[in-house]
Amino acid sequence: MANQFDPYREALVLENVTIWPDEYDEWDPAEKARIEQLLHADPEQATELSYERLPTGFARVITVTPEDLERVS
């Protein structure tokens, strides 16, 4: 289910994926990495969150939104 934190799937997360919209392409990679770390540290607060099934668990996918950037800045 997209946009819904799932404690069961969260316990089985093996991979973190962050999708950045095109307008953030010019951002410093170090700053993007810092923001990704903050977003994945508190996935329950992410605006756009989904889980992708992997053979042995799940990948947590967060799509970065302006609301997320405002929250972690």
C-alpha positions as CSV (number, residue, x, y, z in Angstrom):
1,M,0.0,0.0,0.0
2,A,1.4,3.3,-1.0
3,N,1.7,6.2,1.5
4,Q,1.0,4.0,4.5
5,F,3.5,3.1,7.1
6,D,3.4,-0.7,7.7
7,P,5.2,-2.0,10.8
8,Y,5.2,-5.6,9.5
9,R,6.9,-4.6,6.2
10,E,9.1,-2.2,8.0
11,A,10.5,-5.1,10.1
12,L,11.5,-6.8,6.8
13,V,13.0,-3.8,5.0
14,L,16.3,-4.8,3.4
15,E,16.9,-1.9,1.1
16,N,16.2,1.9,1.2
17,V,15.3,3.6,-2.1
18,T,14.9,7.4,-2.5
19,I,13.3,8.9,-5.5
20,W,14.3,12.5,-6.2
21,P,12.1,14.6,-8.6
22,D,14.0,16.2,-11.5
23,E,14.0,19.7,-10.0
24,Y,16.6,18.5,-7.4
25,D,19.1,17.1,-9.9
26,E,21.5,20.0,-9.3
27,W,21.6,19.6,-5.5
28,D,24.9,18.7,-3.9
29,P,25.1,14.8,-3.6
30,A,26.3,15.1,0.1
31,E,23.2,17.2,1.0
32,K,21.0,14.7,-0.8
33,A,22.6,11.8,1.1
34,R,22.1,13.7,4.4
35,I,18.4,14.2,3.6
36,E,17.9,10.6,2.5
37,Q,19.3,9.4,5.8
38,L,17.0,11.7,7.8
39,L,13.9,10.6,5.7
40,H,14.7,6.9,6.1
41,A,15.4,7.3,9.8
42,D,11.7,8.3,10.3
43,P,9.8,6.7,7.5
44,E,6.4,7.0,9.2
45,Q,6.5,10.7,8.6
46,A,7.3,10.5,4.9
47,T,4.7,12.1,2.6
48,E,5.1,9.5,-0.2
49,L,6.1,6.0,1.2
50,S,5.7,2.6,-0.5
51,Y,7.1,-0.8,-0.2
52,E,8.4,-3.0,-3.0
53,R,8.5,-6.8,-2.6
54,L,12.0,-8.3,-2.8
55,P,12.7,-12.1,-2.8
56,T,13.6,-12.0,0.9
57,G,11.9,-8.9,2.2
58,F,10.9,-5.4,1.2
59,A,12.5,-2.2,-0.2
60,R,11.3,1.0,1.4
61,V,10.7,3.6,-1.3
62,I,10.4,7.3,-0.3
63,T,9.7,9.9,-3.0
64,V,11.1,13.2,-1.8
65,T,8.5,16.0,-1.6
66,P,8.8,19.7,-0.7
67,E,6.9,18.9,2.6
68,D,9.5,16.3,3.5
69,L,12.3,18.8,2.8
70,E,10.7,21.4,5.0
71,R,10.2,18.8,7.8
72,V,13.9,17.6,7.9
73,S,15.6,21.0,7.2
